[in-house]
Amino acid sequence: MLHLVIMWIVGLIVLLGGIFLAVSGKYLIAGCVLLAWTVADSIVSSIRRRKVYAEFREKFPTSDDVARSLDREEIRRLRDDEGKARAVRRVRQDIPEVPLVEAAKLVDKL
């Protein structure tokens, strides 16, 4: 969590620096600074997503393991009565680490 706050603060500083450079007439440098930050932020976000997914897979190696940890009857009822989107939302509320695609497949499977 702390690293997200730090990344947000650094991003804000880079943005303000880019605006300052652009106002100063140094458009090329401003563009390069902002582009570099965008690339760095994308890389960090990608690494974080992979880490979260790896932790999820370590905890739940198969979709059957995920299904066993849920209230399957409740998920089926939600899917049938309120729709698939509501059931997927419930799965992700119960297990926040589960990827959206995996949650949707799980709801279909139940």
C-alpha positions in Angstrom: 0.0 0.0 0.0 2.8 2.4 0.9 4.5 1.8 -2.5 1.2 2.9 -4.2 1.2 6.1 -2.2 4.8 6.8 -3.0 4.2 6.1 -6.7 1.2 8.5 -6.7 3.3 11.2 -5.0 6.2 10.8 -7.4 3.8 10.8 -10.4 2.3 14.1 -9.1 5.7 15.6 -8.8 6.7 14.4 -12.3 3.4 15.8 -13.7 4.1 19.2 -12.1 7.6 19.1 -13.3 6.4 18.4 -16.9 3.9 21.2 -16.7 6.7 23.6 -15.4 9.0 22.5 -18.3 6.2 23.0 -20.8 5.3 26.4 -19.5 9.1 27.3 -19.6 9.1 26.4 -23.3 11.0 23.2 -23.0 8.4 21.1 -24.7 10.6 18.3 -25.9 12.1 17.7 -22.4 8.6 17.9 -20.9 7.3 15.3 -23.3 10.3 13.0 -22.6 9.9 13.3 -18.9 6.2 12.6 -19.0 6.6 9.7 -21.5 9.4 8.2 -19.3 7.1 8.4 -16.2 4.2 6.8 -18.1 6.4 3.9 -19.2 7.9 3.4 -15.7 4.4 3.5 -14.1 3.1 1.0 -16.6 6.0 -1.4 -15.9 5.5 -1.1 -12.1 1.7 -1.7 -12.5 2.3 -4.8 -14.6 4.8 -6.2 -12.1 2.3 -5.5 -9.3 -0.5 -7.3 -11.2 1.7 -10.3 -11.8 2.6 -10.5 -8.2 -1.0 -10.3 -7.1 -1.9 -13.1 -9.6 1.0 -15.3 -8.5 -0.1 -14.9 -4.8 -3.7 -15.8 -5.9 -2.5 -18.9 -7.8 -0.4 -19.9 -4.8 -3.4 -19.7 -2.5 -5.9 -21.2 -5.1 -4.0 -23.5 -7.5 -7.2 -24.5 -9.4 -10.6 -23.0 -10.1 -12.1 -25.8 -8.0 -10.1 -24.6 -5.0 -11.7 -21.1 -5.5 -15.2 -22.7 -5.9 -14.8 -24.6 -2.7 -14.1 -21.5 -0.7 -17.3 -19.8 -1.9 -20.9 -20.1 -1.0 -21.8 -21.8 -4.3 -25.5 -21.8 -3.6 -25.5 -18.1 -3.0 -23.5 -17.5 -6.2 -25.9 -19.6 -8.2 -28.9 -17.8 -6.8 -27.4 -14.4 -7.6 -26.5 -15.5 -11.1 -30.0 -16.8 -11.7 -32.0 -14.1 -10.0 -29.9 -10.9 -10.4 -27.6 -11.8 -13.4 -24.1 -12.9 -14.1 -22.6 -9.5 -13.4 -23.9 -9.4 -9.8 -22.7 -13.0 -9.2 -19.2 -12.1 -10.5 -19.1 -9.0 -8.3 -20.0 -11.2 -5.3 -17.2 -13.6 -6.1 -14.7 -10.7 -6.3 -16.0 -9.3 -3.0 -15.5 -12.7 -1.3 -12.1 -13.2 -2.9 -10.7 -9.8 -4.0 -7.6 -11.4 -5.7 -9.5 -13.4 -8.2 -9.1 -12.0 -11.7 -12.3 -10.8 -13.5 -12.0 -13.4 -16.3 -11.5 -16.2 -13.8 -14.5 -15.0 -11.7 -16.7 -14.9 -14.8 -15.7 -18.4 -15.8 -16.3 -19.7 -12.3 -19.8 -18.2 -12.3 -20.5 -19.9 -15.6 -19.1 -23.2 -14.3 -21.3 -23.2 -11.2 
